Amino acid sequence: MSGATYYIGLMSGTSVDAADAAVVRFDAAGNQPRILATHAQAPDTSLRDDLLHLSQQVAGVSLAKFGELDQRVGEWFARAAIAVMEKAGVSAQDIDAIGSHGQTVRHEPDARYPFSLQLGSASRIAARTGCRVVADFRNSDIAIGGQGAPLVPAFHRSVFANAEHNRIVINIGGIANLTVLPRHAVDDPHAVTGLDTGPGNALMDAWTAAHLKRHYDADGHWAASGRVDEALLAHMMADRYFARPAPKSTGREYFNLDWLRAQIDSLASRPLPADVQATLCEFTARTIAQAIDEYGPGNEQVLVCGGGVRNAELQRRLQQLLAPRQLTPTDEYDVDSDWVEAVAFAWLAMRTVKGLSGNVPGVTGASAPVALGGIYQAAQLDN
């Protein structure tokens, strides 16, 4: 495929279930993506356990362990990139850049010294793949007053904005976020708004792992077997995060098992584990629907992507709350719903190497548009 230029996007969300990799080519305007190949690289069990521990117990991890994890995540991501290049039949010479989101272990945009911390040594990825790497996307936005999240709305505008229809894009990963695309967003990037709505799959996955020893609740079957505990739901919905105005973002460092157990402990009686799972599913659906009602134009098409698309019970509950609006997977708009975020970070890498902005100040609260991340030039280890 010599002469063609491709980008690779690498993404692992808060659920830490896989490093998603996609080889992508964009049209001449840098918009419509064509996916050549995809690959999901599962982490080693020990690496996943260490990362989940680190995301909640930072004080208990030594600097030596922290540095080691950075390199292990870089190796994990590099393996994903190499595997997807093999699937696509491309070499490092065909790849203009890899956009590596990294693995978020702490996101603190409202701290005294705001930051967002992702592991995954970009230098190691560049060395192992022979490709230049763009990484550390979020801190470029945070440095000029932004939340550093969500970052996918600029990509959503590029591929999903439509001059005839108001649209909202819901991405349901570990954390759920939405992008509001009014009709005039086609011509005006300042018209785009968005936010993190709260937990997506993260709490459901964590509760499932704690009680069923599985990574996730397949199709939401366990949630469907329980009953919503209205007292627990009301207590969770009253969390201060949901009353805050946008721009806002969050992560596992806030919405985690410790947070959930504190909610349960505040109740007069403890619900059954299946009822907690049912309540968490309803909680995710309610907080997404509430954000759409607050920030959406009211007559929008609703597109959905991310791992939550595969949770049939979550989709059923969300559809009930949003009716008569129909939920439509982004597959029907030519971008596979499982790979939107990986493709988005390929797109953001392309923007950065061309010196173009990748954030949306109206979403993150940054003071200006800015090219995101740093560029790590290609190297090659002897092995």
C-alpha positions as MATLAB code, in Angstrom:
seq = 'MSGATYYIGLMSGTSVDAADAAVVRFDAAGNQPRILATHAQAPDTSLRDDLLHLSQQVAGVSLAKFGELDQRVGEWFARAAIAVMEKAGVSAQDIDAIGSHGQTVRHEPDARYPFSLQLGSASRIAARTGCRVVADFRNSDIAIGGQGAPLVPAFHRSVFANAEHNRIVINIGGIANLTVLPRHAVDDPHAVTGLDTGPGNALMDAWTAAHLKRHYDADGHWAASGRVDEALLAHMMADRYFARPAPKSTGREYFNLDWLRAQIDSLASRPLPADVQATLCEFTARTIAQAIDEYGPGNEQVLVCGGGVRNAELQRRLQQLLAPRQLTPTDEYDVDSDWVEAVAFAWLAMRTVKGLSGNVPGVTGASAPVALGGIYQAAQLDN';
ca = [
       0.000    0.000    0.000;
       2.970    2.279   -0.617;
       2.019    5.882   -1.311;
      -1.121    5.821    0.837;
      -1.206    7.520    4.224;
      -2.912    5.893    7.167;
      -3.349    6.624   10.841;
      -3.793    4.309   13.792;
      -5.964    5.109   16.788;
      -5.335    3.367   20.132;
      -7.853    3.625   22.949;
      -8.492    1.929   26.272;
     -11.324    3.229   28.399;
     -12.036    3.200   32.110;
     -13.225   -0.409   31.990;
      -9.666   -1.535   31.054;
     -11.042   -4.447   29.027;
      -9.024   -3.989   25.813;
      -6.756   -1.679   23.878;
      -8.831   -0.944   20.786;
      -6.781   -0.320   17.651;
      -7.976    0.869   14.252;
      -6.110    1.578   11.003;
      -7.902    4.446    9.294;
      -7.678    6.528    6.153;
      -9.499    9.870    5.929;
     -10.847   11.689    2.901;
      -9.040   14.686    1.386;
     -10.858   17.065    3.742;
      -9.763   14.999    6.734;
     -13.298   13.969    7.552;
     -14.984   10.728    6.513;
     -12.937    7.791    7.827;
     -12.426    4.492    6.064;
     -11.480    1.735    8.495;
      -9.047   -0.802    7.043;
      -8.727   -3.062   10.066;
      -9.501   -3.235   13.772;
      -8.084   -5.205   16.658;
      -8.907   -5.500   20.362;
      -5.891   -6.441   22.472;
      -6.882   -7.677   25.928;
      -4.482   -6.780   28.749;
      -2.790   -9.415   30.847;
      -4.925  -10.157   33.897;
      -2.208   -8.912   36.243;
      -1.866   -5.663   34.305;
      -5.618   -5.054   34.378;
      -5.758   -5.719   38.116;
      -2.832   -3.373   38.743;
      -4.407   -0.597   36.673;
      -7.779   -0.882   38.391;
      -6.011   -0.789   41.746;
      -3.970    2.245   40.737;
      -7.029    4.161   39.538;
      -8.508    4.013   43.060;
      -5.526    3.521   45.401;
      -2.838    5.888   44.158;
      -1.207    6.285   47.581;
      -0.568    2.557   47.768;
       1.541    2.339   44.588;
       5.279    3.007   44.683;
       7.013    5.202   42.132;
       8.884    2.122   40.901;
       5.596    0.304   40.320;
       4.119    3.369   38.657;
       7.007    3.662   36.222;
       6.850   -0.050   35.460;
       3.122    0.194   34.719;
       3.747    3.041   32.279;
       6.076    0.791   30.303;
       3.784   -2.252   30.541;
       0.854   -0.255   29.173;
       3.101    1.067   26.401;
       4.018   -2.516   25.501;
       0.337   -3.546   25.579;
      -0.594   -0.691   23.247;
       2.361   -1.400   20.966;
       1.221   -5.018   20.585;
      -2.236   -3.776   19.629;
      -0.760   -1.442   16.984;
       1.476   -4.141   15.518;
      -1.417   -6.608   15.370;
      -3.754   -4.192   13.608;
      -1.048   -3.244   11.065;
      -0.638   -6.932   10.258;
      -4.412   -7.294    9.803;
      -4.501   -4.258    7.493;
      -1.462   -5.366    5.503;
       0.379   -2.107    6.100;
       3.883   -1.344    7.336;
       5.262    1.427    9.528;
       6.159    3.352    6.340;
       2.445    3.538    5.477;
       1.479    5.030    8.848;
       1.675    8.798    9.196;
       1.084    8.667   12.960;
      -0.389    6.647   15.794;
      -2.762    8.480   18.112;
      -2.479    6.834   21.536;
      -4.956    7.882   24.175;
      -3.205    5.814   26.833;
      -4.824    4.359   29.929;
      -6.324    6.968   32.234;
      -5.472    6.383   35.883;
      -6.386    9.812   37.253;
      -8.410   12.715   35.882;
      -8.412   15.844   38.050;
      -9.394   18.856   35.900;
     -10.737   20.786   38.905;
      -7.730   20.340   41.199;
      -5.575   23.271   42.344;
      -3.088   22.189   39.678;
      -5.380   20.482   37.154;
      -4.151   17.416   35.278;
      -5.185   14.243   33.505;
      -2.850   11.274   33.821;
      -2.623    8.505   31.235;
      -0.123    5.649   31.270;
       1.372    4.070   28.167;
       4.871    5.148   27.231;
       4.615    6.806   23.825;
       8.360    6.395   23.364;
       8.021    2.639   23.787;
       5.135    2.506   21.312;
       7.190    4.469   18.783;
      10.211    2.225   19.316;
       8.263   -1.015   19.021;
       6.198   -0.006   15.970;
       8.586    2.248   14.057;
       5.811    4.862   13.805;
       5.672    8.345   15.229;
       3.172    8.639   18.055;
       0.924   11.444   19.244;
       0.032   11.119   22.936;
      -0.928   13.080   26.082;
      -3.887   14.692   24.338;
      -5.828   15.876   27.368;
      -3.283   18.074   29.130;
      -2.966   20.435   26.154;
      -6.601   21.417   26.717;
      -6.293   21.498   30.516;
      -3.260   23.814   30.303;
      -5.452   26.545   28.796;
      -8.323   26.208   31.232;
     -10.234   23.233   29.826;
     -11.487   20.031   31.382;
      -9.455   17.897   28.980;
     -12.626   15.903   28.324;
     -14.592   14.911   26.480;
     -12.316   15.160   23.439;
     -14.351   13.184   20.897;
     -16.908   15.969   20.126;
     -14.609   17.556   17.509;
     -14.484   14.219   15.705;
     -18.233   13.742   16.128;
     -18.790   17.094   14.454;
     -16.481   16.118   11.611;
     -18.336   12.916   10.758;
     -21.873   13.219   12.163;
     -22.950   16.888   11.947;
     -25.784   17.369    9.460;
     -27.242   20.555    7.992;
     -30.781   19.132    8.002;
     -30.977   17.491   11.434;
     -30.093   18.332   15.006;
     -28.137   15.392   16.396;
     -26.799   14.125   19.677;
     -24.070   11.498   19.888;
     -23.938    9.397   23.049;
     -20.720    7.514   23.720;
     -21.218    4.927   26.468;
     -17.845    3.691   27.640;
     -16.809    3.341   31.273;
     -17.909    6.973   31.561;
     -20.699    8.231   29.297;
     -20.425   11.455   27.344;
     -22.579   13.249   24.846;
     -22.024   15.661   21.989;
     -24.750   18.084   20.918;
     -24.648   18.853   17.187;
     -27.273   21.425   16.148;
     -27.802   21.820   12.410;
     -25.643   24.926   12.168;
     -22.689   23.072   13.720;
     -21.850   21.988   10.153;
     -20.606   25.518    9.527;
     -19.948   26.717   13.061;
     -17.712   24.642   15.378;
     -18.605   26.989   18.233;
     -22.153   25.606   18.120;
     -20.984   22.230   19.424;
     -21.535   21.477   23.107;
     -21.047   18.359   25.200;
     -20.134   16.887   28.566;
     -19.493   13.749   30.566;
     -22.929   12.693   31.794;
     -21.560   10.398   34.524;
     -20.996    6.640   34.779;
     -21.541    4.562   31.679;
     -20.438    0.957   32.124;
     -17.858    1.514   34.875;
     -20.004    0.968   37.965;
     -21.959   -1.892   36.403;
     -18.712   -3.586   35.388;
     -17.138   -3.087   38.813;
     -20.185   -4.453   40.650;
     -20.345   -7.446   38.289;
     -16.653   -8.172   38.842;
     -17.069   -7.959   42.627;
     -20.044  -10.340   42.747;
     -19.918  -12.564   39.657;
     -16.152  -12.510   38.957;
     -16.836  -11.465   35.367;
     -15.608   -8.363   33.553;
     -19.107   -7.236   32.567;
     -22.819   -8.103   32.675;
     -23.370   -9.655   29.225;
     -26.408   -8.056   27.533;
     -27.453   -6.721   30.943;
     -28.966  -10.099   31.893;
     -28.070   -9.731   35.571;
     -29.480   -6.196   35.676;
     -32.680   -7.424   34.025;
     -33.075  -10.065   36.741;
     -33.193   -7.489   39.541;
     -35.504   -4.671   40.609;
     -34.598   -1.005   40.799;
     -34.139    0.153   44.375;
     -35.736    3.587   44.280;
     -34.073    4.785   47.491;
     -30.607    3.915   46.188;
     -31.384    5.456   42.793;
     -32.587    8.703   44.374;
     -29.511    8.877   46.570;
     -27.156    8.405   43.599;
     -29.038   10.882   41.426;
     -28.634   13.492   44.170;
     -24.849   13.448   43.843;
     -23.451   16.955   43.406;
     -21.867   16.083   40.047;
     -25.242   16.037   38.308;
     -26.201   19.509   39.554;
     -22.987   21.070   38.224;
     -23.315   22.933   34.934;
     -21.220   22.023   31.902;
     -18.382   22.061   31.068;
     -17.668   19.106   33.306;
     -15.936   15.747   33.169;
     -15.376   12.848   35.511;
     -13.835    9.391   35.806;
     -13.254    6.273   37.863;
     -11.339    8.241   40.483;
     -14.771    9.616   41.536;
     -17.410    7.112   40.404;
     -15.995    3.855   41.735;
     -16.859    0.993   44.097;
     -15.981    3.077   47.164;
     -18.457    5.724   46.015;
     -21.124    3.070   45.369;
     -20.627    1.346   48.710;
     -20.985    4.701   50.472;
     -24.318    5.175   48.701;
     -25.483    1.704   49.778;
     -24.310    2.197   53.374;
     -26.490    5.305   53.649;
     -29.667    3.264   53.110;
     -31.923    1.928   55.847;
     -31.710   -1.578   54.362;
     -29.187   -3.171   52.030;
     -30.533   -4.180   48.591;
     -29.758   -7.530   46.992;
     -26.744   -7.538   44.634;
     -28.963   -8.107   41.563;
     -31.130   -5.167   42.613;
     -28.045   -2.979   42.908;
     -27.078   -3.986   39.369;
     -30.568   -3.168   38.093;
     -30.352    0.197   39.854;
     -26.941    0.949   38.353;
     -28.285    0.207   34.884;
     -31.210    2.558   35.483;
     -28.829    5.144   36.944;
     -26.698    5.199   33.791;
     -29.801    5.478   31.588;
     -31.384    8.202   33.743;
     -28.270   10.389   33.918;
     -27.767   10.170   30.147;
     -31.440   10.989   29.472;
     -31.363   13.837   31.991;
     -28.353   15.394   30.248;
     -30.029   15.052   26.850;
     -33.173   16.743   28.155;
     -31.106   19.572   29.663;
     -28.658   20.204   26.833;
     -30.347   18.850   23.690;
     -32.424   20.959   21.302;
     -35.450   18.674   21.802;
     -35.944   17.399   18.261;
     -32.631   15.708   17.678;
     -31.634   12.422   16.149;
     -29.868   10.352   18.825;
     -26.826    8.351   17.746;
     -25.167    5.929   20.147;
     -21.750    4.270   20.242;
     -19.344    2.605   22.660;
     -19.508   -0.601   24.640;
     -22.889    0.302   26.133;
     -24.465   -0.330   22.731;
     -23.973   -4.057   23.409;
     -25.878   -3.920   26.713;
     -29.414   -4.759   25.586;
     -30.971   -3.963   28.977;
     -29.302   -0.547   29.122;
     -30.402    0.238   25.588;
     -33.980   -0.828   26.397;
     -34.132    1.452   29.434;
     -32.550    4.364   27.613;
     -34.947    3.975   24.698;
     -37.903    4.080   27.095;
     -36.637    7.281   28.663;
     -35.958    9.000   25.333;
     -39.110    7.953   23.452;
     -40.370    8.943   20.940;
     -36.799    9.668   19.837;
     -35.097    6.580   18.445;
     -31.643    5.410   19.460;
     -29.583    4.634   16.362;
     -26.137    3.005   16.492;
     -23.503    4.975   14.615;
     -23.045    1.879   12.407;
     -25.946    3.264   10.390;
     -23.937    6.456    9.844;
     -20.905    4.607    8.458;
     -18.784    4.427   11.620;
     -18.833    1.136   13.533;
     -20.143    1.880   17.036;
     -17.487   -0.335   18.636;
     -14.623    1.646   17.103;
     -15.687    5.300   17.225;
     -13.215    6.273   19.956;
     -10.258    4.467   18.391;
     -11.025    6.172   15.071;
     -11.407    9.486   16.913;
      -7.862    9.289   18.271;
      -6.539    8.458   14.821;
      -8.338   11.606   13.636;
      -6.937   13.672   16.518;
      -3.420   12.446   15.689;
      -3.941   13.545   12.093;
      -5.051   16.978   13.273;
      -2.020   17.339   15.526;
       0.602   16.393   12.921;
      -1.014   18.917   10.577;
      -0.905   21.609   13.261;
      -4.699   21.793   13.547;
      -6.800   22.097   16.696;
      -8.540   19.062   18.145;
     -10.502   20.390   21.104;
     -13.869   22.157   21.219;
     -13.695   25.025   23.742;
     -17.489   25.085   23.993;
     -17.310   21.533   25.333;
     -14.198   21.540   27.517;
     -14.180   25.165   28.654;
     -10.692   25.812   27.255;
      -9.837   29.399   26.395;
      -9.017   28.611   22.753;
      -8.755   25.856   20.150;
      -5.413   24.052   20.364;
      -3.563   21.186   18.701;
      -3.594   18.351   21.209;
      -0.757   16.233   22.563;
       2.927   15.820   21.939;
       4.664   14.075   19.040;
       7.137   11.261   19.718;
       9.283   10.456   16.710;
       9.723    6.914   15.490;
      12.553    4.723   16.692;
      13.225    1.014   16.354;
      14.584   -1.375   18.938;
      16.920   -4.138   17.788;
      14.483   -6.805   18.952;
];
